[in-house]
Amino acid sequence: MIDELLGRATLKDRIADLEEENERLRRRYEAESDRRSKAVTARQTAEREQNQLEDRIAQLEGELERLWADQADADGGDGIDPRRRDYIRGAELSSVLERLESFRTGPEGALTAVVPADDGLDSAPDALTEVLDERIALLETLDPAVVCVDDAELVAVALSPPVNPRNAELDARRSSDGTAAGPHLEWDDRFRFDRSWFLPHGRFTLALVRADLFSLGVYDGDDRLDYRGFESDVKGSHSKGGFSQGRFERIRDGQIADHLERCREAIADRRDGPLYLVGQDEVVSRLVEHGLEPTATATVDATGKPKAALEDAFRSFFTTELVVL
């Protein structure tokens, strides 16, 4: 009664209305903040997926470019087409190697030549250039190249193995026990090459490194004997909020550096036999620049969880490009 007489009842009702409106606005603000946070997270996830797809597209475009580089419109291709170009691995690759190994000719009727990686056609032996003539241009996309040609040209193939013969010290002459040690160029009654250039052989370590993922396996041939894998918390993309792009990049670079240091330690701890280092080109290069000395490197597009990505990387690495000349 007193509140009504003094006019305070109206003020109390007004205060209650304002408090209710304030609570409604607070809930609306919280809902908007939550939606904005989810939108930022969704955008970053989409950007990461887009980056992965762009990496995959770039890899496929590179393979397509290599596939057609010998056509008339490719530099150095001179319009010469191979009879066949394919990418083979596993049982199919093993079958092709067995056929080449079983081929016999008369004395010095089979030529095996190795053009090591990074040397280009300038390092191709003169004898090989004389045999292939203009078809030597078909080797331009192969790095390295192992060429098998017989004197009657019933067989004329080139293969690009995952392991560079030079790095594997396969340029040495035949060893004392009579096994083939990988000549740079040799005429014989059969083709001379080492299966370990192409197929998983002996004990070795395969390490997959991405900016935020690491996976390592120690193998004996196809059998994995040991495994180590982990993922690191590395920022994927800048959300346009919180801090500047420059600060974001510095934080991300630091996170990647910490991740690569973990990778180096894991490789040093688990490495057994030759090291094959694969993954994103940039991070693989950074590891090599900082003292890691792998037997072979390769850029592969292997994504997913560490163990599944390692299996994918294993298949990709042990794939050989075959060109029937």
N, C-alpha and C positions, 0 to 999 in steps of 0.2 A: 504494500500500500504506500509506504513512504517513498519507495523507488519510483512508483508511478506519479506520486505528487511532485517529486523533484525532477522528473523527466529522465531518470536514470534507466528505467526499463527499456526505453527506446534505444539508448546508447548500448546497453548490454546486448540487445538483439542485433544491433549493427556490428558490434564486436564479434559476436558469434558468426554472423554472416561472413565477415572478413576473414576470420580464422578458417572457416570452411573453404572459402575461395583460395586462401593461401595454401591449404592442404591439397586442394585440387591442382593448383599450379605446380606444387612441389612434385606430386605424382607424375604430372605431365612432363616436367623437366627430367625426372629420373627415367621415364620411359623413352624420351627423346635421346638422352645420353646413352641408354642401353642400345637403342636402335643404331645410333651413330657408331658405337663401338663395334657392333656386329657388322655394320656396313664396311668399316675399315678392315676388319678381319677378313670378311668375304672378298674385298678387293685385293688384299695382299695374297690370299689363297689363289684367286684367279690369276694374279700377275705371276705367281710362282708356276702355276700350271701352264700359263702362256709361255714363260721362259723355257720350260721343259719341252713344250711342243716346238718352239722355235729351234732349240738345239737339235731335236729329232729331224725337223724339216731340213736344217742345214746339213745334217749328216746324209740324209737321203738325196739331197741335191748334189752333194759332193760325190756320192756313189754314182748317181746318174751322169754327172759330168765326166767321171772317169770311164763310165761305160761307153759313152759316145765320143770321147775325146779324139778317137782315131778317124772320125768321119771327115768329110771333105771340108766342113766349115771350122774344124778344130785346128789350132796352130800346130804345125808339124805333122798333122795326120795325113796329108797328101791324098785324101780320098780313098785310103786303103781300108777295107773292112776285114776284120778277123772272121774266120769261119764260125767261131763260137767264143763267147765271153760269158763267164759265169762265176759265182762265188760258192765254193764248196767246202764242206767240213765233215768230220766224223767218218761214217762208213763209206760215204760217197768219195771223199778225198782219199781214204785208204785204198779203195778199189782202183782209183786212177793211178796212184803211186805203184800199186802192185803190177798193173799193166805195163807201166814204164819200166819197172825193174825186170820184168820178164822178157823184154824186147832184146833180141840178139842180132848182131850183124857180123860181117867179116871183120878182120883186124882194122882198127881205126875207122870204123864205119859209123860210129855213133858219137856225136859231139854234145858235150855238156858244158855249158858256159854259165858263169855267175856274174851278174852286174850288181854290185853291192848297193845298198841304200845310199841316197844322197849324192851319188856320183854322177848320175845321169848317163845319157848315151855316149858322152864324150869318153867315158871309161870302158865302153864296150870293146872287147877284143876285136882286132882287125879281121881275124878269121871268121868271127861271128857275123860281122858286117858283110863280108864277102859272100857268106852262105845265104843270109837273109835278104841282102840287097835292100830294096825299098821297104820291105816288111820290117826292117829294123825300127821304123817309126812306131810300130805297134807296141814296142816295149816302153815307150815314153811315159806311160801312165803307171808302169809297174815299178815299185820301189820297196824292196829289191826285186830282181828278176832272175829266175833260174830257167834256162832255156835248154830244151832237149830236141835235137834235130838229127836225123840220120842222113847218110849221103845220098840216098834215093828219095829223100823227103816223103817217105811214107808216114813218118811221124815228125811233126813240127809244132811244138807246144811251148808255152812260157807260163810259169807259175810265180806268183808273188807270195812267198811264205811270211808268216808273222814274225819269225826270227831272222834278223839280218845275218847272213852267213859270215860276214866280216866280224861282227860283234861276238859271234859264237866261235870265233877262231877256226873257221872252216876253210880258210884259204890255204892251209898247210897241205903239203903233199901227203901221199898215202903213208900211213903209219907202218911200223915194222911188222905188225901182225897181218898185214895185207888188206885191212879194211879200208874202205873209202873214207878219206878225210876231207873231201870237198875241194877239188882243184878249182882254180879260177877259170881255166879252160882246159879241156882234155878230150882227145879223140881216143876211143877205145872200142871194144866189141859190144859194149853195153853202156847205158847211161849211168853216170856216177853222181849220186847225191845222197844226202843223209836224211832219213825220215824225221830226225829230231828238228829239222828246219821247219817242218810242217805240222807235226802231230805232237800232242803232249808226250813227253819222254823223260824218264828218270825222275829225280826229285827236283822240284823247283817251287818258287813262291810267286803267286799271282796276287797283286795288291790293286784294289780299285779305290780311287780317291776322287771324291767330289768336294765341293766347297763346304758341305755340311755332313758328309757321309764318308765312312771308311769301312772297307771290308777286305780281309786278307785270308787266303787259303794256302796251305802247304800241301803240295800234291806229289804223288808218285804215279806218273802217267795220268790216267783219268781219275784215279782215286784220291779223294781229299783226306789228308791225314790230320790236319790241324786247321782251326778256324779262329778268327778274331774279327769282331765287327762292332761298330758303334756309330751313333749319330751325334752331332754337336749342335748346340743352339746358336744358329747364325741368322741374323736378321735378313729377311728376304727382300723387302722393298720399303722405301720411305713412305709413310702414311700422310705426308704433308702437314703433320701436326706435331706438337711437342717440342721438337728441336730442329735445327737447320739441316739442310741436305748435306752440307759439309761435315757437320758433327755426326750425322747418321753414317756417312761413308767411313769416317774414321773409326767409329765403333764397330762397324761391320768388318772392316779390314783387320782390326785387332782380333775379332772373333775368329776370322778365317786363319790368321797367323797362329792363334792358339790351337785351332783344330789341326793345322798342318804339323805343328810341333808334336801333338799327340800321335799323329800318323807316323812321323819319323821314329818316335820312340817305339811304337808298336811294331814297325817293320824291323827295327834293330833287334827287338826282343824275340821276334818269331821267324825271321828270315832263315831259310834253309835252301841252299843251292842257288841257281841263277834267279834273278829277280825280274819279273815282267810287271811293269808299272803301267796301269791303264786308267782312263777316266776322262775328266774334263781337261782339255788341252792346257788351259791357263794354270790350273793347280798342279798338274803333272810337271809342267815347265818350271814352276816355282820350286818344287821339291828337287828337281835336277840341278837347278841353279844354286841351290843351297847345299850341294855336296852329295846328294844321293846318286848312286851310280848303278842304274838298272842295266840289265843285258838287252832289254827291248822295251820300247814304250809304244803306246797306241791310244788314239782318241776313240772312246766307245761311249755309246749312249745307253747306259745301264741305270735304271731308276728303280724305285721301290725300297723295301726294307733291305738292310745290309746283306743278309744271306741270299735272298732272291736276286738282288742286284749282282752279287758275285757270280752266281750261276749264269746269269745273262752275259756278264763280261767275259766269262770263260768261253762261252760259245762264240761270242763276237771276235775275241782275240784269236782263237784257233780256227780262223776262216781264211782260206787261200783263194786268191783271185786266179782263175784259169783262163788263158787265152789260147785258142787254137789258131795258129798263124796261117 
